[in-house]
Amino acid sequence: MLAFDQTTRTLFSSDVFITPPGGPAVLDGDHSDAMLDSYRMVGIFPSRAHLDAALDKIEAVAPATPACHHGSVKGGQITPYLRAVREHDVTGVTEWNPMREPRG
């Protein structure tokens, strides 16, 4: 679930657009490579179809500021992040992820 504040055009994007911990409160510029690296490490998107549906909804509301659950608020430029997630396969649940089904 993603929440959107229409007054400030802030998207509370949960795990979409995460960045590694320890960064500044607000990131300006394109840090989509760090986001992609994080996704590849933690493997939190098991379905491309569900991820694309979420991205479609995000693009439809045209947020000014994405505020993700993990990492820095993205200051103004959402386009590089959307493009990166669309162009790179970040789906797949890794060994690290607690949602991974146990192997029998």
C-alpha positions in Angstrom: 0.0 0.0 0.0 1.2 3.5 -0.9 -0.1 6.7 0.6 -0.2 9.9 -1.2 -0.7 13.4 0.3 -2.3 15.5 -2.4 -1.6 18.8 -0.7 2.2 18.4 -0.7 2.3 15.8 -3.5 4.3 13.5 -1.2 4.3 9.8 -2.0 4.9 7.6 1.0 6.3 4.8 -1.1 6.9 2.0 1.4 9.7 -0.1 0.0 9.6 1.5 -3.5 12.7 3.7 -4.1 14.7 2.5 -1.1 18.3 3.5 -0.6 20.9 2.2 1.8 20.8 3.4 5.4 23.1 6.1 6.7 22.4 8.7 4.0 21.2 12.2 4.4 17.5 12.9 5.2 16.9 14.2 1.7 18.8 13.1 -1.4 19.0 15.4 -4.4 20.0 14.1 -7.8 20.0 10.5 -9.2 21.0 7.8 -6.7 19.1 5.1 -8.6 22.2 2.8 -8.8 22.3 2.6 -5.0 18.6 1.8 -5.0 19.1 -1.0 -7.6 22.0 -2.4 -5.6 19.8 -2.5 -2.5 17.0 -4.3 -4.3 19.4 -6.9 -5.7 20.7 -7.5 -2.2 17.5 -7.8 -0.3 15.1 -9.2 -3.0 11.8 -7.8 -1.9 9.8 -7.8 -5.1 8.6 -11.3 -5.9 6.4 -10.2 -8.9 7.1 -8.0 -11.9 3.4 -7.7 -12.5 2.7 -6.3 -9.1 5.7 -4.0 -9.2 4.6 -2.6 -12.6 1.1 -2.0 -11.3 2.5 0.0 -8.4 4.7 2.0 -10.7 1.8 2.7 -13.0 -0.2 4.1 -10.0 2.8 6.2 -8.9 3.3 7.7 -12.3 -0.4 8.5 -12.5 -0.3 10.8 -9.4 3.0 12.4 -10.5 4.4 12.8 -7.0 6.8 15.7 -6.3 8.5 14.0 -3.4 8.9 10.3 -2.8 9.4 9.5 0.9 10.3 5.8 1.2 10.2 3.6 4.3 13.9 2.8 4.1 16.4 5.4 3.2 16.4 9.0 2.2 13.5 11.1 0.9 14.1 11.8 -2.8 14.2 15.5 -3.3 12.3 16.3 -6.5 13.6 13.9 -9.2 11.5 10.8 -9.3 12.0 10.1 -13.1 15.4 8.4 -12.8 14.1 6.1 -10.1 11.0 5.1 -12.0 13.1 4.5 -15.2 15.7 2.4 -13.3 13.0 0.1 -11.7 11.3 -0.2 -15.1 14.5 -1.0 -17.0 16.2 -3.3 -14.6 14.8 -6.6 -13.2 14.8 -6.2 -9.5 12.3 -9.0 -8.8 13.2 -12.2 -7.0 13.3 -13.1 -3.4 16.9 -13.6 -2.2 18.2 -16.0 0.5 18.4 -13.0 2.9 14.7 -12.2 2.7 12.5 -13.6 5.5 9.6 -13.9 3.1 11.5 -16.6 1.1 9.8 -19.9 1.2 11.9 -22.5 3.1 13.6 -25.1 0.9 12.5 -28.6 1.5 
